[in-house]
Structure formats: C-alpha cells, structure tokens
Amino acid sequence: MKIAETGVKRESGYLYYLDKQGDVSRVVMARGGGRHARTRPEKVARAGVKREDGFLYFIDKSGDVCRTKMARRGGGTRKARRAPGRRTTARKTTARAKKTTRRGATARRRAARTTRRR
C-alpha cells in the first residue's frame, strides 16, 4: 500500500529507509569484513509519514514509501499460556542426581587416565 510518492532515484551501495521523522534517508552500506568509517545518514526526500503500529514501512522500487502489515508468528489461535508456578521437587532431585553422576563419571575418567599413564 503506497503511503507517499517521493520518486527517489536509488544509487547502488546505499541503504534507503524511512527515518524516525517519517522522511526518506540513505546511508552507505557496510560491505566486506573489517571496520568501516561510520557515515552519517542523509535525508533524500521529505515525506512526513506518521507511522502506525503493526506495519512495516519500506521504500519500493519506484522510490515511494509503502507499508505492509507485519507478519506475526503463529497466525492462528493462540494457546493459553500456563502461569509460571513452582517446580515440583521431583524435577529438582532428578536434575541434581544427573549432575552428580556426571561429576562421578568425569572423576572416574580422570582416574583411569592417570593409571594408564603410569
């Protein structure tokens, strides 16, 4: 959906976007590795667009300001989220038991290595 007709002519090597004031700006693209000198964005055209929530604003091929409805994850019906509650003690003990077995296994491997070396 076109919001404002600016007719900006694009140059390669620049990123064109709608800035906070609702105008079309551009900045030099970062290419390749390493550090780049930070350049200031320059205003290309005044559009004075007022943004609305839930829309993505962009500059189209003809250089005009357009918007589209933002895609949201899921799309369908939302599942009711369970309220965060306390975990049961059974989970805590199993997690603790797993940790101790891991530690025991590591200690056994170390002991086996030292005996093999001798």
N, C-alpha and C positions, 0 to 999 in steps of 0.2 A: 504494500500500500504506500503510495507516494505521499510524503508529508510536505516537502518543499522542493521546488525546482530551482536548483542552483547552477546546473550545467557546468560543473567543474571539469576541466580537461586534466586527466591524470598523466603524471610523468612516472616512468619506471624508476624503482629504487626508493619510492616514498610510500608511507602508510597513511591513508586518508581515513579520518574518523570524525565523529560528532563529539565536540568537546563539552565541558560542563556548562558553558554558556549557551549551548544549542547551536553553535556555529561549526562550519566545516574547517578542520585543521589538518595539517600534514606534518610528518616528522620523517627524518631519514631512517630507513630500515637498517637494522643491525645485520650484517652478513658475515659469514665465516666465523672462525674462532678468535680468541683474544679479546682484548679490551678495545672499546671504541670511544671516541670523544663524544661526550653527551651533547647533543644539539637541542636547541630549544624548538618547540613546535611553532609553526607559523600559521596564522589564520589565512585561509584561502578564499572563503566566502562567508558572508553573514546570512544566517538562516533564521535565527531566533526561535528555534524549535523548543517547545515545552515538552519535557519527557513525561511519560506515564508509566507506572509500574506494570510489569508483566509483558513489556515489549522490548524487542531487540532493535536498536537503531543502527543503520549502516548506510554507506554511500554506494549506490548501484553503478552499473557500467556506464550509464549516461551521465553520471556525476550528480545525481539528485539524491536527496535524503529520503530514505524509505524506512519502514518499520514492519516487523512481523511479530506475531505472538510467540512468546518464548515457549520452547518445548520443556515440559516438566516430566520428571521421571514417573513411571507407573502409568499415569494417564487414566487408568480405570478406577475402580472403587478402592478406597484406602482401607487397610486393615486397622482395626483398633489397636493402638499400642498399649501394651501392658504397663501399668505403673511400676516404676522401679521400686523393688522391695528388697528385703534382706535375703541373702542366700541361705540355703539350708546348711546345717553343719556337716551333712554328709559330703557335700561337694568340697568343703574346705579340707576335710580329713583326707579325701582321696587325692587332692592336689598335693597336700603335704606328704602323703605316703609316696607319691610318684617322685617328688623331689628327693626324698631320702634314698630311694632305690637308685636314682640316677647318680647321686653322690657316691653311693656304695659301689656301683659299677665302675665309676671313674677311679676310685681308690684301688679297686681290685686290678684294673688295667695297669695302673702305675706300678703297683707292687709286682705284677707279672713282668713288666718291662725291666725293673731293676734286677730281678732274679735272673732273667735271661742274659743280661749283660755280664754278670759275674761269672 
